[in-house]
Amino acid sequence: MSSHPYEILTPDVVMDALASVGLRGDGRLMALSSYENRVYQAYLEDPVEGHAAVVAKFYRPGRWSEAQILEEHAFSAELAAAEVPAVAPLVLNGATLHRHGGFSFSVSPRRGGRAPELDDGEVLEWIGRFLARIHVVGSAKPFETRPALDLQSFGAEPRDWLLGHDMIPLDVQSAWEKRCNEALRLIGDTAVGGQAGSGIRMIRLHGDCHPGNILWTPDQGPHFVDLDDARTGPAVQDLWMLLSGDRSQRQRQLGALVDGYEQMREFDRNELGLIEPLRTLRLIHYSAWLARRWDDPIFPINFPWFGSSDYWQGQVQMLEEQIEAMEEPPLVV
C-alpha cells in the first residue's frame, strides 16, 4: 500500500488520464512547481482548441469537495466570459472536472509568461486594473460552497491544530502560543475577525494572488493562474501579497495598484487596515499547512528547515513583528 496518494500518480497515469478525455500526449511531460496539487505540462499530438500544450492539474485528494472545485471552475469561466485574463479549465467531453485513477483532475491551456516586475509602477497599475475586473465579477454573487477567509479558519483552527498535535517543540511552545493568542486578539477587532459594523464588503476573490500566480507578457500584460484558493474575503486580500520592501516601498507599490484598480472599481480605504491582520493570518495558516502536509514526500524534501526549534523561534519573532505592525497606522493611498 502506498504511504501517500500521489505516489501512484506516475507519468503513465497522467498520460492515461489525458487520453481518457481524448487528449493524446506526444510523450513530453514536465512536472510544474506545485505543492498543494500535482500539475503537469503535456504536449499533444493533436492540438485542442489551438493549444499544442496543456496543463493537467490533479487535485489533492480530500482537500476540496467536487462542488467546491466546480464552483472554482464556474468562477474562472465567469472571468473568462468577462474577458478577464484568468486561465480557465477547458471543457472536454462536456465537463471541466474529470476522474481517473482515483484522482480528480482538470486540463487548462498552457500560458507563457514571466514574473511581473513589481518595482515598475506601470506594471502594478496594469495589474491593479485587472484585479479590479476580477472583483467586479467576484462581487456579482457569492460563493455557495467555498469557504471564507476569516479568523477561525486561518487563525484559531490552525493554532489549535498545531498545539493539539504537538507540532511545536516544548522549548518554544509557550512563547509561540502567547504571541499567537495576542495576535489573534488584535485581529478579532477587525472585519476578518468578525467585528460587526465594519461596512467592509466580502466578495469572491482569487485568494492567493502572489507574484508566482501572475504570468506577465509585455504585449498582453498579466494572466492570473491558479484559482485553487478562491474564497470569500475583502478585496485587499488580492493586493497585499504584491507588496514588498520597507514601508515607503510598499506605500509606492500600493499607490500604483490602487491607481489602476480605481480605473475600474472603487477601492474601500477602510480595507487598508486589514493588510497586516491578513498577513498575520497567512503566517499562522502557513505553518499549519506545512505540518499537515508532512506525510507528502515532497514537503520534507523542499522544506527541510520546517519544524525545528529555530524555525519556531523565527515564527515567534515574526509574530512579535506582526503585532507591532498591526498596532501601527495602516498604509494610506
Order of alpha helices (4+ residues) and beta strands (2+ residues): alpha-beta-beta-beta-alpha-beta-beta-alpha-alpha-alpha-beta-beta-beta-beta-alpha-alpha-alpha-alpha-alpha
